[in-house]
Amino acid sequence: MKSNKNQYTKICPKCGNIDLPIKTDFVEILAPTPEKCRKCGYTGLFPEININEIEEFRESLK
């Protein structure tokens, strides 16, 4: 059984959505380009947070 202790995900800093497009192109992976949230349309850089802190992060947005 894997621990969620060290698992991270990107999260939208505006709405808290974690369903973000995955970069698959080699250039996209190497060059930090703005990403777009599928839920609210926010465009920019998305922080990575520990998956155990997702709900706490979303609460802080309210």
Contacts in CASP RR format, 6 or more apart in sequence:
PFRMAT RR
TARGET T0000
AUTHOR 0000-0000-0000
METHOD contacts of the structure
MODEL  1
MKSNKNQYTKICPKCGNIDLPIKTDFVEILAPTPEKCRKCGYTGLFPEIN
INEIEEFRESLK
4 50 0 8 1.000
4 51 0 8 1.000
4 52 0 8 1.000
5 50 0 8 1.000
5 52 0 8 1.000
6 50 0 8 1.000
7 50 0 8 1.000
7 51 0 8 1.000
8 48 0 8 1.000
8 49 0 8 1.000
8 50 0 8 1.000
8 51 0 8 1.000
9 18 0 8 1.000
9 48 0 8 1.000
9 49 0 8 1.000
9 51 0 8 1.000
9 54 0 8 1.000
10 18 0 8 1.000
10 20 0 8 1.000
10 35 0 8 1.000
10 46 0 8 1.000
10 47 0 8 1.000
10 48 0 8 1.000
11 17 0 8 1.000
11 18 0 8 1.000
11 46 0 8 1.000
11 47 0 8 1.000
11 48 0 8 1.000
11 49 0 8 1.000
11 54 0 8 1.000
11 57 0 8 1.000
12 18 0 8 1.000
12 20 0 8 1.000
12 37 0 8 1.000
12 39 0 8 1.000
12 40 0 8 1.000
12 42 0 8 1.000
12 46 0 8 1.000
13 42 0 8 1.000
13 46 0 8 1.000
13 47 0 8 1.000
14 37 0 8 1.000
14 40 0 8 1.000
14 41 0 8 1.000
14 42 0 8 1.000
14 61 0 8 1.000
15 37 0 8 1.000
15 39 0 8 1.000
15 40 0 8 1.000
15 42 0 8 1.000
15 61 0 8 1.000
16 54 0 8 1.000
16 57 0 8 1.000
16 58 0 8 1.000
16 61 0 8 1.000
17 37 0 8 1.000
17 38 0 8 1.000
17 39 0 8 1.000
17 40 0 8 1.000
18 54 0 8 1.000
19 38 0 8 1.000
19 39 0 8 1.000
20 35 0 8 1.000
20 37 0 8 1.000
20 38 0 8 1.000
20 46 0 8 1.000
21 35 0 8 1.000
21 36 0 8 1.000
21 38 0 8 1.000
23 29 0 8 1.000
23 35 0 8 1.000
32 45 0 8 1.000
34 43 0 8 1.000
34 44 0 8 1.000
34 45 0 8 1.000
35 43 0 8 1.000
35 44 0 8 1.000
35 45 0 8 1.000
35 46 0 8 1.000
36 42 0 8 1.000
36 43 0 8 1.000
36 44 0 8 1.000
37 43 0 8 1.000
37 46 0 8 1.000
49 57 0 8 1.000
END
